[in-house]
Amino acid sequence: MIRAAIFDMDGLLFDTERLCCEAWRTVASASGLTMDDGLFFSCVGRNNRDTREIVTAAMGSGFPYEQFVLQSREWMKERMTVNGPPEKAGIRPLFDFLQDRGVLLGLATSTSEASARWMIERAGLTGRFSAMAFGSEVERGKPEPDIFLLALGRLGRFEPADCAVFEDSPAGIRAAHAAGMKPVLVPDLVIPEPAVRGLAWKVTDRLDRAADDGFWL
């Protein structure tokens, strides 16, 4: 059995990638711009620094990126303030299963610290995590392994091979594999290519499928 498990957040714990895609589309349209959903998909799993580079390369150097992101976050927060973050199926059964077996849980998300902490707290999940790491804390974002290694270091003295990483994005799976951890792919909006699926230790369509001792054999 593993000793630690690290979770991505957007698209894995919460169904926020669809919400964010809608926010990008809505905010861009309000500004008279057309933003292809493919641009959003290319940014899934990336930190803000890398996302800025991708978006400005596509939209032009004059694109008001910071304003656009701020408006998109406000649009999303308004909806989550009313309804809460949209939880993906199986979060809590899996957390219970792992914690009952003494597995420490960590969070590693490319989302900004303020936004991520707000969502985790709003969902009542703060106490579940023994450590958290955020994209702004590392120089290199996913698909580099830095954020997962940071989270693992905060969890304790574990070997990477003793840690499972739950991810939905290709960039996240590549990062977990590069860190020497056990990547568990839970696909969401972006369907990984066969090469990325080949890097995964396990593939499942729902988190609670992993709440079973047989899954870990």
DAMO-V277936 format. One record per pair of residues at least 12 apart in sequence whose C-alpha atoms are under 7 Angstrom apart, sorted by the first residue. I is the first residue (numbers start at 1). J is the second residue. If there is no record, write none. Layout:
# DAMO-V277936
((I J) (I J))
This chain:
# DAMO-V277936
((1 216) (2 103) (2 162) (2 163) (2 164) (3 103) (3 104) (3 162) (3 163) (4 103) (4 104) (4 105) (4 162) (4 163) (4 164) (5 103) (5 104) (5 105) (5 106) (5 163) (5 164) (5 165) (6 105) (6 106) (6 107) (6 108) (6 164) (6 165) (6 166) (7 106) (7 107) (7 108) (7 165) (7 166) (7 167) (8 107) (8 108) (8 109) (8 166) (8 167) (9 109) (11 168) (11 188) (12 88) (12 167) (12 168) (13 87) (13 88) (13 91) (14 85) (14 86) (14 87) (14 88) (15 86) (15 87) (15 88) (16 86) (19 76) (20 76) (21 37) (21 40) (23 72) (23 75) (23 76) (24 72) (27 71) (27 72) (41 190) (44 169) (45 110) (45 142) (45 169) (45 171) (45 172) (46 110) (46 141) (46 142) (47 110) (47 111) (47 135) (47 141) (52 65) (84 122) (84 123) (85 119) (85 123) (89 206) (89 207) (90 206) (90 207) (90 208) (91 207) (91 208) (93 208) (93 211) (94 207) (94 208) (94 210) (94 211) (97 211) (104 130) (105 128) (105 129) (105 130) (106 129) (106 130) (106 131) (106 132) (106 151) (106 155) (107 129) (107 131) (107 132) (107 133) (107 151) (108 132) (108 133) (108 134) (108 147) (108 148) (108 151) (109 133) (109 134) (109 135) (110 134) (110 135) (111 134) (111 135) (112 134) (112 135) (112 136) (113 134) (130 155) (131 151) (131 154) (131 155) (132 151) (133 147) (133 150) (133 151) (134 147) (135 147) (142 171) (142 172) (142 175) (143 171) (143 172) (143 174) (143 175) (144 175) (144 178) (145 175) (145 176) (145 178) (145 179) (148 176) (148 179) (149 179) (160 179) (160 180) (160 181) (161 180) (161 181) (161 182) (163 181) (163 182) (164 181) (164 182) (164 183) (164 184) (165 181) (165 182) (165 183) (165 184) (166 183) (166 184) (166 185) (166 186) (167 184) (167 185) (167 186) (168 185) (168 186) (168 187) (168 188) (169 190) (170 192) (170 196) (173 185) (173 196) (173 200) (174 196) (177 199) (182 201) (183 200) (183 201) (183 202) (184 200) (184 201) (184 202) (184 203) (185 200) (185 202) (185 203) (185 204) (186 203) (186 204) (186 205) (186 206) (187 205))
